[in-house]
Amino acid sequence: MKRRIVVTSALPYANGDIHLGHLVEYIQTDFWVRFQKLRGHECVYVCADDTHGTPIMIRARKEGITPEELIARSHAAHLKDFTDFQIAFDNYYSTNSPENRELSESIYFAAEKAGAITRKTTPQLYCEHCKMFLPDRFVKGVCPKCGADNQYGDSCDKCGSTYGAEELGAPKCTTCGSTPVVKDSEHLYFELEPQHEYLEKWIPGHTTSDVSNKLLEWFKEPLRAWCISRDAPYFGFKIPGTEDKFFYVWVDAPIGYIASLKNWCDRQGKDWREYWNSELYHFIGKDIIRFHCLFWPGMLHTAGIEGPDKVFVHGFLTVNGEKMSKSKGTFVNARTYLDNLPADALRYYYAAKLGGTVDDIDLNLADFVQRVNSDLVGKITNIASRGGQMLQKKLEGRLGALDAEGRALVEKCQAAAGTIAGYYEDRRFNQVVVEICRLADAANEYFDRREPWKTVKTDLEATRTTLTAALNAFRLIAIYLKPVLPAYADKAMALFGETEWTWETLGTVLENTALGPYEYLASRIDMKQVDAMISAATVKPAESGEVAHESRASKNKDKSAAPAAVAPLKPQIEFADFEKLDLRIATVENCEIVPKSSKLLKFTLNVGALGERTVFSGIRQAYPDPAALIGKELLLVANLAPRKMSVGVSEGMIIFAGEPGANGGVLFPAAAAGAGTPAT
């Protein structure tokens, strides 16, 4: 059945460049959207620049231009970066638009009519030199909880406490350095507590369990009202009925999703409500969960507008295991990357790392080079490179017919369609890459076993048969890769003389047809290119300013969601210590989810002569469908002392390679031997 789907990504702030951390979100959203379109569904991907707020106003003032000129320049730069990374929005708009003003006022009036808007007088810091009330991120001082200096006006980076800016000790305006004074100001608030019951029921059905469990911790007490106004001067939409109050940027930013959709629909002659009320999905980072899962659905519900079907939340990006840093050259802008490396390489690597969870992903630069070169170039592209060029040079570029062995290879590739589609749908892109690499391995093994470089000297038609199977296998792999590598897939499609690929194309096989000219699909990358990128991105510490995944949302980020520090290496062990481990091959007789746990799976294992074992393993995020593991073989640390847990006794440890859900971790492959056999 054809679906109608609307997809959004969080809006990038117009006061900064797109960087590699941002791209984690937009690239993975693009994967998912392209997959839906490849399947034949109507999928509309909308986004926009987030253009309002004090930072925009102050930067424009410093540059001697209008805010409108600043946001127009940013919009052009952002869209070029996205386009060059092959991210295909159906509409990339701006929150500073007539549609957004109209919708913001309409939703505000609905909330006011429902009695959800209240007014309160609150103390705020005011800079008499700048003649303005200071937003949280425009004041620094001493943390009132731990005494750490140089902390922003909303939260402390050292102890994680949150507080009001007026509570800071020795506050200073970050713009001019003067000491602000405290002044009272009346503000408008959106009351959330009346929607306590609605939101408490809404959240679990529209987010993953790890996200909803965190959010529901706040429902143990009344929900706090949300301040939706800011004082003049402020670049944004004035609140109707007021003289000097403006909508807080986080009010009109998510409404920008609707505005962008409306703009697209108006140009298409369609009704935005029909599209908004179809399937609707938001992709966001974990630092802006509160806004998308509390305030946003609360506002929409009050206005009688449907909320999203799901809010898909992802983690942050680290580089070489650490927070992004300007001084280390790992805070890399999109344009700096593109000046040195191909977009396909990063898209492929992100796909290999993204598992559909809120875990952070790490861009390990050495691993990045190795994985792109060995897998994308040396394993996948190698099939087309060897087969396509040999066919063109030696066999007039014409495919032949499949024999039984070749047809078996092609059918194996076709049979993976359901599995790969399921991984795409669940946003487990790392498993898509795993499956594709397995198919590429099978195609390369077939190619090497048939030795066409030898048979081309003695039997041209046997060689043609071999190359026909190998190239058909590559064609199917390239179709699977199309959402991840669209430009790469287009070049592969041209090789086979085709003009359009859909998911249905997987059912066809090419025989007795001519190939188009071979074009190089992907090139190896060199660590020197990476070093050049890092060098170009490196800023001296005194010049670097704020570092890491700093965005519009981090002004209000949930500190509990901050990326964890890299764990130090544990003390070295001797070989004799390792020899103590008794590793046995075990067969999974049953596997099930442990109730009330977001991480644990309960395994019933057959360990041959050692009998049956029950093992609890925290790998549920990597294997959300435990039934799929039944019958699989795995490695078990069989002599680990039983451990009593709250859910039962665990009688061993399963060997798992990687981090569940984060880096494409998989059960360690067991040898093809009977259960209980010692592993070597």
Phi, psi and omega in degrees: 000133180286132181255153171249121188230136172244131184232140177230155166244156177302147186279123178290143183284139184286353183265035180184166180276158173284133179235178186297330176295317176301319188295339175306318183285310187290325179291316181290326175297318179298320175307309188293318179295313180297323177298314180299320179291322178299327179283352177098007180276155174275110185231121183249121182254112182241148178202182180191162169282138173273114197244359186254167176122167182298318181303322178297314182299314184290319180296317179299320179298318180295324182275354179072030179233171178278156175303324180297322178293321179297313184288331175294320179294316179296319181301315180296318181293316180298313184295325178294317178300313180298316181297319180289341173266013175064028176270119190250092173284145169281332174207123176244109194242204181220145176284345177271068187225157178297324178297319183289322177299313181299314181292321179298315180293321180297315180291323177297314180299322179296319178293320179296318180296327180280359180078018183271355181256126177234166179238136180219145175265126183229149176284138179219157177279134183232128178267114182287337178286315181276350179059048181201152169289142187265121171298161184308319185276005178249020175217140176229154179185203183268129179301128181288349183262314185243352178084007179292137181272165173063040179255148180289169187279009178237332184198159182257125179289340183276310184254350178082003181290151172247152186193174174274148183300329181290349179275346181300145172271144179047055183290148177224140174289126182286346180277314184240349178084000181279164180273121181283165176247165179264127177229148175277144176213138178277134180229161179262140183234144172261121184277120180267332187302324177300341179257016181309306184295317180299311183292324180298327177276327184290317189303309183298331181276353186234005176222168176285163186298322181293324178288313183294323179299321178292315182296320185290347175298332182282351183271006177284349178219168181302143179284135182284147175293154185246123179287121185248009183238157173223150182279152171291149000280142184201136177269110182174199180266128176291140180283127181304138178086004178238162180262326188220027179244140181236151175297129172302141186308329182282355172279306186274348179295305179293330175298337175300334174299311181294319182298319179294318178297317180298317179300317178295313182296319180300320180287337179266356183071035183241166180264117183298330181295321179297321180285316180299327182272005172274206176289131184226127183226134175253134169254124182218164172274159186288351179281350182237030180298315184303318183291324184271341185243358175235291186294315184295305178296331177295314178297315182297317181297318179297326181273359180074028180249138180297142174270177181292151174291320178213146170249110181270121186248134178239168180269190181269174175255130167250160179235123185054037175080005183232161175302142179303139187221129176290323182291335179263358179078014181258002169266087192255124175287154180304317183292324177297318177300310184295335177290345186234336188219157180281146180299322181305323183297315181289320178301316180296316183293318178299320177300320181292343184253339188274124184243014177077021180237179179272004179294145174294153173243150183247129172268089176276114192294324177291318178295323177303310180297313184296317185289320178296315182291317185280320185268300185293314183273305187286336184253308186277303183294332181303327181296311181290322183296311181290312185289315183294316182290323178294319180295319181292317186281326189249339190227034176057017177068026184244128176287152177253219180248157179276142168265183185299318181292319179293321179295325178297320177297313181296318180294327176297318178294319178294324183294343181280355187302314182297317180296314181294320178299320178297320178293319177300312183301322181275003179065023177268068186294331178298324179284331172302313181295320178301313181296318180297318179294327177295319177294320178297321176301316181296319180293319179292322177297318177299313181301312183292324180293325182277344174049059181296336178294340175267313185293338180296342179272342186237331186213093185295321183288325175296323177294318179299320179298316179298312183292328178298316179292314183298317182288327174295321176297316178298319180303316179295319177298318180295325176295316177300327183276351188305318178296330181277317185233074185296319180292320176300314181295324178297320178293321178294321179298319178296325178302321182269008176069026181252156183247346180206136174243134171233177178297329179294336180298337180299337182280353181259152177235139180263120177225146175054042178231159181269141174277156169280179179295144180281129176241135181302128187269322181204145180243151176297148175253154184247144178301337178296327177294320178295316180299321179295321178297314180297319179298318180292331183270347186287131177238141178300143182310321182292340182257352193285334181066214181288146181237174176076192190286061182276126182215178175307321186286335186292349174296337184229028189291152176278111187299331181292346182263007183293149181298140181284151177290153179289130181291137178291155179295135179288163181302146180297149175245160177271162179299327179298327177294319181293326181296342179291339181287133174251102183265125180236149174278129180234150177254135180281111177273327177205150177212131183214158178287139176272119181304144177066017176233132179271354186241328192274141166242144177257118180256137166250116189246142171262114182250039176061232182297340179281353176088202184263140179233147171252126181228133173258129183226136184274054184240024183299325182297329180278338182227074182295340177251088186296334181299334181292344181272347182297130183094347179285154173257147180211172178263137182234132168282100192277340183255019175285133181302138178305143181239125179278124180241169181295338182260357181146190180257128178261126188251053179142185180222133177275136178276126184229131181261121179102184180255125183307125174079342187260310188239031177070033180300147179221156172300137183298127185297127180268154178289157179280083181213169182291158179300141178089352180293131177300141178272144180248000000 
